[in-house]
Amino acid sequence: MVVGVHRPTQLVIDRQALRENIHTAVTRLATGCELFMVVKANGYGHGATQVAQVAKDAGATGFCVAILDEALELRAAGFNEPILVLGVSDPADAPLMANQRISATVADQAWLTDAVAYLDLAKPAAPLQVHLGLDTGMGRIGFKTPATLQAAVAYLNQQATLNFEGIFTHFSTADSPDDTYFKQQVATWKQLTGALTQLPRYVHVSNSATSLWHAECNINVVRFGVAGYGLNPSGTAVKEPYPLQPALSLVSELVHVKQVAAGESVGYGATYTVSQSEWVGTVPIGYADGYERRLQGFHVLVNGQPCEIIGRICMDQLMVRLPTKYQRGTKVTLVGQDGDETISLQDVADYCGTIHYEIACGFTSRIPRVYRH
Ligand SMILES: Cc1ncc(COP(=O)(O)O)c(C=O)c1O
């Protein structure tokens, strides 16, 4: 998708905020525990390689991504740190991953045997680094029984083309005030890993929520994602133990301002009809940018003043009711702070009935990412 550098709509990423969030997390870790920054989905919309660089400067020693292409993007950008692909890759790509020193998540034994067939044929320069995923209650991917896990480890240890580099699980309720299910997952994790006589170099269970609220569970790596971007993993359910600084703002400008007469309508479907004459501004952003149609009726800040979004949000533009006549070029803040007013990603997510994760990574590549500090 083309990047819209000729319109005033921009995602502004505050590198200093990222740096402080990540550095604070690193300093809270026990000695010997590393932080791998999770930069999947284009760094949760913030820009993968730019976030990776800040994270590295702040003390991250590795990265996690969701898919192989995201790992290759980091390698192509020159990052030599360990990179773990958290999703299940294609076994046919095992030789590529081995050659690029990209670690694979493995969720079942059949994957290993398929990968070995490809590795035996391609003879990569190094073994494939394998992290075994354990399903302790997330219900997504991973080994579920001691027997299948033991068999996989035994097989791994016999293969010269594989190296047992890591083992991990993922908690589904670490961000909840109720830790009942979390404790069950911890118990299952202990039962599964307790069945092994040998543990690999990297043993990890912590996402942001676990490392914020259950730090005693951290082992020797945390997979740190959303909190690094300055967002509370729980939304508002649990208070963060230290201040997180949101790194992302979304700004634009009024590109057109007009007075609309009583009885006239605004937007597709004529869903909003003006009852008495009002000033209306047009902002060049729409659902093709990831600014969702569901945000009709929400507000943006125009010159620091909350202004309601009126009428349906279009693919590329939206309209707002202005308190008074403003000049074309007046600043519009869709996410972020202007003066005393702030619109957080959480506010946007709440209005949409979703989570801030979805809003942040939903901003499309048509919006340029601009980096400050
Ligand atoms: C396996 C795994 N680990 C870590 C993370 C990072 O989670 P968070 O962004 O909540 O820190 C994710 C994100 O979805 C994940 O899927």
The ligand as a MOL file (V3000), in Angstrom:
LIG
                    3D

  0  0  0     0  0            999 V3000
M  V30 BEGIN CTAB
M  V30 COUNTS 16 16 0 0 0
M  V30 BEGIN ATOM
M  V30 1 C 3.0790 -16.1810 22.6620 0
M  V30 2 C 3.0570 -14.7160 22.9670 0
M  V30 3 N 3.9580 -14.2240 23.8150 0
M  V30 4 C 3.9830 -12.9170 24.1380 0
M  V30 5 C 3.0790 -12.0340 23.5850 0
M  V30 6 C 3.1350 -10.5860 23.9880 0
M  V30 7 O 1.9810 -10.2510 24.7000 0
M  V30 8 P 1.7950 -8.7860 25.2930 0
M  V30 9 O 1.7430 -7.8830 24.1160 0
M  V30 10 O 0.4990 -8.8460 26.0000 0
M  V30 11 O 2.9700 -8.5310 26.1520 0
M  V30 12 C 2.1260 -12.5040 22.6960 0
M  V30 13 C 1.1600 -11.5700 22.1190 0
M  V30 14 O 0.1000 -11.8540 21.6910 0
M  V30 15 C 2.1160 -13.8880 22.3670 0
M  V30 16 O 1.2150 -14.3860 21.5230 0
M  V30 END ATOM
M  V30 BEGIN BOND
M  V30 1 1 1 2
M  V30 2 1 2 3
M  V30 3 2 2 15
M  V30 4 2 3 4
M  V30 5 1 4 5
M  V30 6 1 5 6
M  V30 7 2 5 12
M  V30 8 1 6 7
M  V30 9 1 7 8
M  V30 10 2 8 9
M  V30 11 1 8 10
M  V30 12 1 8 11
M  V30 13 1 12 13
M  V30 14 1 12 15
M  V30 15 2 13 14
M  V30 16 1 15 16
M  V30 END BOND
M  V30 END CTAB
M  END
